[in-house]
Amino acid sequence: MEEIKTLLKKFDLDEKEIALYTGSLSIGEANMTDLAKKSGLKRPTAYLAFKSLEGRGLMGSFRMRKGSRFVATRPETLLTKTQNQLEELQLLLPRLKALGQQSEIKPKIYYYEGKEGYLTATEDSLKEHGGTVRHIGSLAEIHKVIGIDYDLNHYVPTRLKRNVSIKCLYFKSQLPEEVIKRPHGNELREIRYLPEKYLYQTSMLIYGNKVAIFSSKKELITVIVESERIAESERKKFDLMWDLLKDK
């Protein structure tokens, strides 16, 4: 069942939608009360999940003398939707490539929802061998999304392997002891601490010609801006704060 849930999450279904969809598949057509009970959801919550699934073509309903009945569409619908999306993407590829070949003067903006954006940006920051990454803001919120194990056991070793150094402006109150006590010099890391009265939950990663902005875990949004001028501007702002905090 866990494998099924993991797969369905890739179709942008949340936990409630997955519970309702799999519950409906297991019992067939049913009224909303029975379906909600089977899915472990409250009836109003189940109905909202149904409306979302209905909009995606994964569930439907019909009326009978004793009231409405609800039923999941065949699982093959997921395959059909994926195939249709691939066909649409193939048709759009030439136009998308043409957009990417427009003037380099215009910044390129990439928008992500979910954990994927965090991982995309962090991995992207390691592509420039021998470079320097700047990170400012809440490391705690990053760890809430990607996990401290990913940071210490993947990101840091990969960064060292590629000789990428990192400068960090963090709030000390948000750092776990295992990060504070790391051998920063050996790990090509420098940390200076921001005043706690300015504490906030977002963060920014500056590397190469890109700036990645991470929202809090609650919003789970990542925006990557690719622009030499914007990246240069944010680097200088970062370095100004870095120099001002030197004696602190």
PALO-699593 format. One record per residue: residue in three letters; x, z, y of N, C-alpha, C in turn; residue number from 0. Coordinates in steps of 0.1 Angstrom, whole numbers, plus 5000, padded with zeros to 4 digits. Layout:
SITE  code  n_east  n_up  n_north  ca_east  ca_up  ca_north  c_east  c_up  c_north  pos
SITE   ala       X     Z        Y        X      Z         Y       X     Z        Y  NUM
...
//
This chain:
SITE  code  n_east  n_up  n_north  ca_east  ca_up  ca_north  c_east  c_up  c_north  pos
SITE   met    5008  5000     4988     5000   5000      5000    5009  5000     5013    0
SITE   glu    5020  5007     5012     5029   5008      5024    5035  4994     5027    1
SITE   glu    5037  4986     5016     5042   4972      5018    5032  4964     5025    2
SITE   ile    5019  4966     5021     5008   4958      5027    5007  4962     5042    3
SITE   lys    5008  4975     5045     5007   4979      5059    5019  4974     5067    4
SITE   thr    5031  4974     5062     5042   4969      5069    5041  4954     5072    5
SITE   leu    5035  4946     5062     5033   4932      5064    5023  4929     5075    6
SITE   leu    5011  4937     5074     5001   4935      5084    5005  4938     5098    7
SITE   lys    5014  4948     5099     5018   4951      5113    5025  4939     5119    8
SITE   lys    5031  4931     5111     5038   4919      5117    5028  4909     5122    9
SITE   phe    5015  4911     5119     5004   4903      5125    4998  4910     5137   10
SITE   asp    5006  4919     5143     5001   4927      5155    4988  4935     5152   11
SITE   leu    4987  4940     5140     4975   4949      5138    4980  4963     5139   12
SITE   asp    4972  4971     5145     4976   4985      5146    4971  4993     5134   13
SITE   glu    4974  5006     5133     4970   5014      5121    4955  5014     5119   14
SITE   lys    4947  5015     5129     4933   5016      5127    4927  5002     5122   15
SITE   glu    4933  4992     5128     4928   4978      5123    4932  4976     5109   16
SITE   ile    4944  4980     5105     4949   4978      5091    4940  4986     5082   17
SITE   ala    4937  4999     5086     4928   5007      5077    4915  5001     5075   18
SITE   leu    4909  4996     5086     4896   4990      5085    4896  4977     5077   19
SITE   tyr    4906  4969     5079     4907   4956      5072    4909  4958     5057   20
SITE   thr    4919  4966     5053     4921   4969      5039    4909  4976     5033   21
SITE   gly    4903  4985     5040     4891   4992      5035    4880  4982     5032   22
SITE   ser    4878  4973     5041     4868   4963      5040    4871  4954     5028   23
SITE   leu    4883  4950     5026     4887   4941      5015    4884  4949     5001   24
SITE   ser    4886  4962     5001     4885   4969      4989    4870  4971     4985   25
SITE   ile    4861  4973     4994     4847   4975      4991    4838  4964     4993   26
SITE   gly    4843  4953     4999     4834   4942      5002    4824  4945     5013   27
SITE   glu    4813  4937     5014     4804   4939      5025    4798  4953     5025   28
SITE   ala    4797  4959     5037     4792   4973      5038    4786  4975     5052   29
SITE   asn    4778  4986     5053     4774   4990      5067    4786  4997     5073   30
SITE   met    4785  4999     5086     4796   5005      5094    4799  5019     5090   31
SITE   thr    4789  5027     5086     4791   5041      5082    4799  5042     5070   32
SITE   asp    4796  5034     5059     4803   5034      5047    4817  5028     5049   33
SITE   leu    4818  5018     5057     4831   5012      5060    4841  5021     5067   34
SITE   ala    4835  5028     5077     4843   5038      5084    4848  5049     5075   35
SITE   lys    4839  5054     5066     4843   5065      5057    4854  5060     5048   36
SITE   lys    4853  5048     5042     4863   5042      5033    4876  5041     5040   37
SITE   ser    4876  5038     5053     4888   5035      5061    4894  5048     5067   38
SITE   gly    4887  5059     5066     4892   5072      5071    4891  5072     5086   39
SITE   leu    4881  5065     5092     4880   5064      5107    4866  5070     5111   40
SITE   lys    4866  5074     5123     4853   5077      5129    4845  5065     5132   41
SITE   arg    4832  5065     5131     4824   5053      5132    4826  5046     5145   42
SITE   pro    4827  5052     5157     4830   5045      5169    4843  5038     5169   43
SITE   thr    4853  5045     5164     4867   5040      5163    4867  5027     5154   44
SITE   ala    4860  5029     5142     4859   5018      5133    4852  5005     5139   45
SITE   tyr    4842  5008     5147     4835   4996      5154    4844  4989     5164   46
SITE   leu    4852  4997     5171     4861   4991      5181    4872  4983     5173   47
SITE   ala    4877  4988     5162     4887   4981      5154    4880  4968     5148   48
SITE   phe    4868  4969     5144     4861   4957      5139    4860  4946     5150   49
SITE   lys    4857  4950     5162     4855   4940      5173    4869  4933     5175   50
SITE   ser    4880  4940     5174     4893   4934      5176    4896  4925     5164   51
SITE   leu    4893  4929     5152     4895   4920      5140    4886  4908     5141   52
SITE   glu    4874  4910     5145     4865   4899      5146    4870  4888     5156   53
SITE   gly    4876  4893     5167     4881   4884      5177    4893  4876     5171   54
SITE   arg    4900  4881     5161     4911   4874      5155    4907  4866     5143   55
SITE   gly    4894  4866     5139     4889   4859      5128    4892  4865     5115   56
SITE   leu    4894  4879     5115     4898   4886      5102    4886  4893     5097   57
SITE   met    4875  4895     5105     4863   4901      5100    4851  4895     5106   58
SITE   gly    4840  4896     5099     4827   4891      5105    4816  4900     5101   59
SITE   ser    4804  4897     5106     4792   4905      5103    4780  4896     5102   60
SITE   phe    4770  4902     5096     4757   4894      5095    4746  4905     5094   61
SITE   arg    4734  4901     5098     4723   4910      5098    4714  4909     5085   62
SITE   met    4710  4921     5080     4700   4921      5069    4689  4930     5073   63
SITE   arg    4679  4931     5065     4667   4939      5069    4670  4953     5071   64
SITE   lys    4680  4958     5064     4684   4972      5066    4695  4975     5076   65
SITE   gly    4698  4964     5084     4708   4965      5094    4720  4956     5092   66
SITE   ser    4730  4957     5101     4741   4948      5100    4751  4952     5089   67
SITE   arg    4757  4942     5083     4767   4943      5073    4780  4937     5078   68
SITE   phe    4791  4943     5074     4804   4939      5079    4813  4936     5067   69
SITE   val    4821  4926     5069     4830   4921      5058    4843  4915     5063   70
SITE   ala    4853  4917     5055     4866   4911      5059    4867  4896     5054   71
SITE   thr    4873  4888     5062     4875   4874      5057    4886  4874     5047   72
SITE   arg    4886  4863     5039     4896   4862      5028    4910  4863     5034   73
SITE   pro    4919  4870     5026     4933   4871      5031    4940  4858     5034   74
SITE   glu    4936  4847     5028     4942   4834      5030    4940  4831     5045   75
SITE   thr    4931  4837     5052     4930   4835      5067    4943  4837     5074   76
SITE   leu    4950  4848     5070     4962   4851      5076    4973  4840     5075   77
SITE   leu    4973  4834     5063     4982   4823      5060    4978  4811     5069   78
SITE   thr    4965  4808     5069     4961   4797      5077    4964  4799     5092   79
SITE   lys    4962  4811     5097     4965   4814      5111    4980  4811     5114   80
SITE   thr    4989  4816     5105     5003   4815      5106    5007  4800     5106   81
SITE   gln    5001  4792     5097     5005   4778      5096    5000  4771     5109   82
SITE   asn    4988  4774     5114     4984   4768      5126    4993  4771     5138   83
SITE   gln    4997  4784     5139     5006   4788      5149    5020  4780     5149   84
SITE   leu    5025  4778     5136     5037   4770      5135    5035  4756     5139   85
SITE   glu    5024  4750     5136     5021   4736      5140    5020  4735     5155   86
SITE   glu    5013  4745     5161     5012   4745      5176    5026  4747     5182   87
SITE   leu    5034  4755     5176     5048   4757      5182    5056  4745     5181   88
SITE   gln    5055  4738     5170     5062   4725      5168    5058  4715     5179   89
SITE   leu    5046  4715     5182     5041   4705      5192    5046  4709     5206   90
SITE   leu    5047  4722     5208     5052   4727      5221    5067  4727     5223   91
SITE   leu    5074  4727     5213     5089   4728      5213    5095  4718     5224   92
SITE   pro    5092  4706     5224     5098   4697      5234    5096  4701     5248   93
SITE   arg    5084  4706     5251     5081   4711      5264    5088  4724     5267   94
SITE   leu    5089  4733     5257     5096   4745      5260    5111  4743     5262   95
SITE   lys    5117  4733     5255     5131   4730      5257    5133  4724     5271   96
SITE   ala    5123  4716     5275     5124   4710      5288    5124  4720     5299   97
SITE   leu    5116  4731     5297     5115   4742      5307    5129  4749     5307   98
SITE   gly    5135  4751     5295     5148   4758      5295    5159  4750     5301   99
SITE   gln    5157  4737     5303     5168   4728      5309    5166  4727     5324  100
SITE   gln    5156  4734     5330     5154   4733      5344    5166  4740     5352  101
SITE   ser    5166  4739     5365     5177   4743      5373    5182  4757     5369  102
SITE   glu    5195  4758     5368     5201   4771      5364    5200  4781     5375  103
SITE   ile    5197  4777     5387     5196   4786      5399    5184  4795     5397  104
SITE   lys    5174  4791     5390     5162   4800      5388    5165  4810     5378  105
SITE   pro    5161  4823     5380     5163   4833      5370    5154  4830     5358  106
SITE   lys    5159  4834     5346     5150   4833      5334    5146  4847     5331  107
SITE   ile    5133  4848     5328     5127   4861      5325    5121  4861     5311  108
SITE   tyr    5125  4871     5303     5120   4872      5290    5112  4885     5289  109
SITE   tyr    5100  4885     5284     5091   4896      5283    5088  4900     5268  110
SITE   tyr    5089  4912     5265     5087   4916      5251    5078  4929     5251  111
SITE   glu    5069  4929     5241     5061   4941      5238    5065  4947     5225  112
SITE   gly    5067  4960     5224     5070   4966      5211    5085  4968     5210  113
SITE   lys    5088  4973     5198     5102   4977      5195    5112  4965     5195  114
SITE   glu    5106  4953     5192     5114   4941      5191    5122  4939     5204  115
SITE   gly    5116  4941     5215     5123   4939      5228    5135  4948     5230  116
SITE   tyr    5134  4961     5226     5145   4970      5227    5157  4965     5218  117
SITE   leu    5154  4961     5206     5164   4957      5197    5170  4944     5201  118
SITE   thr    5162  4935     5206     5167   4922      5211    5177  4924     5223  119
SITE   ala    5174  4933     5232     5183   4935      5243    5196  4942     5239  120
SITE   thr    5194  4953     5231     5206   4960      5227    5216  4951     5219  121
SITE   glu    5211  4943     5210     5219   4934      5202    5225  4923     5211  122
SITE   asp    5218  4918     5221     5222   4908      5230    5234  4913     5239  123
SITE   ser    5234  4926     5242     5244   4932      5250    5258  4933     5243  124
SITE   leu    5258  4930     5230     5271   4931      5223    5277  4917     5221  125
SITE   lys    5271  4906     5226     5276   4893      5223    5289  4889     5230  126
SITE   glu    5291  4896     5242     5303   4893      5250    5315  4902     5245  127
SITE   his    5323  4897     5237     5335   4904      5232    5344  4908     5243  128
SITE   gly    5348  4921     5243     5357   4926      5254    5350  4929     5267  129
SITE   gly    5337  4928     5268     5330   4930      5280    5327  4945     5283  130
SITE   thr    5320  4947     5293     5316   4961      5297    5300  4961     5299  131
SITE   val    5294  4970     5292     5280   4972      5293    5277  4985     5302  132
SITE   arg    5268  4984     5311     5264   4995      5319    5250  4999     5316  133
SITE   his    5248  5012     5314     5234   5017      5310    5231  5029     5319  134
SITE   ile    5219  5028     5325     5215   5039      5334    5201  5043     5331  135
SITE   gly    5198  5056     5331     5185   5061      5329    5183  5070     5317  136
SITE   ser    5172  5069     5310     5168   5078      5300    5173  5073     5286  137
SITE   leu    5183  5078     5281     5187   5075      5267    5177  5081     5257  138
SITE   ala    5171  5092     5261     5161   5098      5252    5150  5089     5248  139
SITE   glu    5145  5081     5258     5134   5072      5256    5138  5061     5247  140
SITE   ile    5151  5056     5248     5156   5045      5239    5156  5050     5225  141
SITE   his    5161  5063     5223     5162   5069      5210    5148  5071     5204  142
SITE   lys    5138  5073     5212     5125   5075      5206    5120  5062     5200  143
SITE   val    5125  5051     5205     5120   5038      5200    5129  5033     5189  144
SITE   ile    5142  5032     5191     5151   5026      5181    5157  5036     5172  145
SITE   gly    5157  5049     5176     5163   5059      5167    5177  5062     5170  146
SITE   ile    5181  5074     5170     5195   5078      5173    5204  5073     5162  147
SITE   asp    5199  5072     5149     5208   5066      5138    5212  5052     5141  148
SITE   tyr    5202  5044     5146     5206   5030      5149    5217  5030     5160  149
SITE   asp    5216  5039     5170     5225   5039      5180    5239  5043     5175  150
SITE   leu    5240  5054     5168     5253   5060      5164    5259  5052     5152  151
SITE   asn    5250  5048     5143     5256   5042      5131    5256  5027     5130  152
SITE   his    5250  5020     5140     5250   5006      5141    5255  5001     5154  153
SITE   tyr    5249  5005     5165     5252   4999      5178    5267  5003     5182  154
SITE   val    5270  5016     5181     5284   5020      5185    5294  5014     5176  155
SITE   pro    5293  5014     5163     5304   5007      5155    5305  4992     5158  156
SITE   thr    5294  4986     5160     5294   4971      5163    5301  4969     5177  157
SITE   arg    5297  4978     5186     5303   4977      5200    5318  4978     5199  158
SITE   leu    5323  4988     5191     5337   4990      5190    5344  4978     5183  159
SITE   lys    5338  4973     5173     5343   4962      5166    5345  4950     5175  160
SITE   arg    5337  4949     5185     5337   4937      5194    5344  4941     5207  161
SITE   asn    5350  4953     5207     5358   4958      5219    5349  4958     5232  162
SITE   val    5337  4962     5231     5328   4963      5242    5328  4977     5247  163
SITE   ser    5332  4980     5259     5331   4993      5265    5318  4996     5271  164
SITE   ile    5314  5008     5274     5301   5011      5280    5303  5022     5290  165
SITE   lys    5297  5020     5302     5296   5031      5312    5282  5036     5313  166
SITE   cys    5280  5049     5313     5266   5054      5312    5264  5064     5324  167
SITE   leu    5252  5062     5330     5247   5072      5339    5234  5078     5333  168
SITE   tyr    5236  5090     5328     5225   5096      5321    5221  5110     5327  169
SITE   phe    5209  5115     5323     5205   5128      5326    5209  5137     5315  170
SITE   lys    5217  5147     5318     5223   5155      5307    5213  5163     5299  171
SITE   ser    5202  5166     5306     5192   5174      5299    5185  5166     5288  172
SITE   gln    5186  5153     5288     5180   5144      5278    5189  5140     5267  173
SITE   leu    5201  5144     5267     5211   5140      5257    5212  5150     5246  174
SITE   pro    5210  5146     5234     5212   5155      5222    5227  5159     5222  175
SITE   glu    5229  5171     5216     5243   5176      5215    5252  5167     5208  176
SITE   glu    5247  5160     5197     5256   5151      5190    5261  5139     5198  177
SITE   val    5254  5136     5209     5258   5125      5217    5268  5131     5227  178
SITE   ile    5265  5143     5233     5274   5149      5243    5288  5152     5237  179
SITE   lys    5288  5156     5224     5301   5159      5218    5308  5148     5211  180
SITE   arg    5303  5136     5213     5310   5124      5207    5324  5122     5213  181
SITE   pro    5333  5117     5206     5347   5114      5211    5346  5101     5221  182
SITE   his    5342  5104     5233     5339   5093      5242    5350  5083     5244  183
SITE   gly    5362  5088     5246     5374   5080      5248    5376  5071     5236  184
SITE   asn    5375  5076     5224     5378   5068      5212    5367  5058     5210  185
SITE   glu    5355  5060     5216     5344   5051      5214    5341  5042     5227  186
SITE   leu    5352  5041     5235     5351   5033      5247    5339  5036     5255  187
SITE   arg    5336  5049     5257     5324   5053      5265    5328  5062     5276  188
SITE   glu    5322  5060     5287     5324   5069      5299    5310  5073     5303  189
SITE   ile    5308  5086     5305     5295   5091      5310    5296  5099     5323  190
SITE   arg    5288  5097     5332     5286   5105      5344    5271  5109     5345  191
SITE   tyr    5269  5120     5350     5255   5126      5350    5248  5125     5363  192
SITE   leu    5235  5120     5362     5226   5118      5373    5220  5132     5377  193
SITE   pro    5217  5134     5389     5210   5147      5393    5197  5148     5386  194
SITE   glu    5194  5160     5381     5182   5162      5373    5169  5160     5381  195
SITE   lys    5170  5162     5394     5158   5162      5402    5153  5147     5403  196
SITE   tyr    5161  5137     5399     5157   5123      5399    5153  5119     5385  197
SITE   leu    5151  5128     5376     5148   5124      5362    5136  5115     5361  198
SITE   tyr    5138  5104     5353     5127   5094      5350    5129  5089     5336  199
SITE   gln    5118  5082     5331     5118   5079      5317    5122  5065     5313  200
SITE   thr    5124  5056     5323     5128   5043      5320    5144  5041     5320  201
SITE   ser    5149  5030     5316     5163   5028      5317    5166  5013     5319  202
SITE   met    5179  5010     5323     5183   4996      5325    5197  4994     5319  203
SITE   leu    5198  4982     5313     5211   4978      5306    5216  4966     5314  204
SITE   ile    5228  4967     5319     5234   4956      5326    5246  4950     5319  205
SITE   tyr    5246  4937     5316     5256   4931      5308    5257  4916     5311  206
SITE   gly    5269  4911     5311     5271   4897      5314    5263  4892     5326  207
SITE   asn    5254  4882     5324     5246   4878      5335    5231  4882     5333  208
SITE   lys    5229  4893     5326     5216   4898      5323    5213  4912     5327  209
SITE   val    5201  4915     5330     5196   4929      5332    5184  4931     5323  210
SITE   ala    5185  4941     5315     5174   4945      5306    5167  4958     5311  211
SITE   ile    5154  4957     5313     5147   4969      5318    5138  4974     5307  212
SITE   phe    5140  4987     5303     5132   4993      5293    5121  5002     5298  213
SITE   ser    5109  5001     5294     5099   5010      5299    5100  5023     5290  214
SITE   ser    5091  5032     5292     5090   5044      5283    5084  5040     5270  215
SITE   lys    5085  5049     5260     5080   5046      5247    5065  5044     5248  216
SITE   lys    5058  5051     5257     5044   5050      5258    5039  5035     5262  217
SITE   glu    5047  5029     5270     5044   5015      5274    5050  5005     5265  218
SITE   leu    5062  5008     5260     5069   4999      5250    5070  4985     5255  219
SITE   ile    5076  4983     5266     5078   4970      5272    5093  4968     5276  220
SITE   thr    5098  4956     5273     5112   4952      5277    5111  4939     5285  221
SITE   val    5118  4939     5296     5120   4927      5304    5134  4924     5306  222
SITE   ile    5138  4912     5302     5152   4908      5304    5153  4897     5314  223
SITE   val    5161  4899     5325     5162   4889      5335    5176  4883     5334  224
SITE   glu    5177  4870     5333     5190   4863      5331    5193  4856     5345  225
SITE   ser    5202  4862     5352     5205   4856      5366    5219  4862     5370  226
SITE   glu    5228  4853     5373     5241   4858      5378    5240  4867     5390  227
SITE   arg    5232  4863     5400     5231   4870      5412    5224  4884     5411  228
SITE   ile    5213  4884     5403     5206   4897      5401    5215  4906     5393  229
SITE   ala    5222  4901     5382     5231   4909      5374    5242  4915     5383  230
SITE   glu    5248  4906     5392     5259   4911      5400    5254  4922     5410  231
SITE   ser    5242  4920     5415     5236   4930      5424    5234  4943     5417  232
SITE   glu    5228  4943     5405     5226   4955      5398    5239  4962     5394  233
SITE   arg    5249  4954     5390     5262   4960      5387    5268  4967     5399  234
SITE   lys    5267  4961     5411     5272   4968      5423    5264  4981     5426  235
SITE   lys    5251  4981     5425     5244   4993      5427    5248  5004     5417  236
SITE   phe    5250  5000     5404     5254   5009      5394    5268  5015     5398  237
SITE   asp    5277  5006     5402     5291   5010      5405    5291  5019     5417  238
SITE   leu    5282  5017     5427     5281   5025      5438    5278  5040     5434  239
SITE   met    5267  5041     5426     5263   5054      5421    5274  5060     5412  240
SITE   trp    5281  5052     5404     5292   5056      5396    5303  5063     5404  241
SITE   asp    5307  5056     5415     5317   5061      5424    5313  5074     5431  242
SITE   leu    5300  5074     5436     5296   5086      5443    5295  5098     5434  243
SITE   leu    5293  5096     5421     5293   5107      5411    5306  5111     5405  244
SITE   lys    5317  5105     5410     5330   5106      5404    5334  5121     5404  245
SITE   asp    5332  5128     5415     5337   5142      5416    5327  5152     5410  246
SITE   lys    5316  5147     5405     5306   5156      5399    5306  5156     5384  247
//
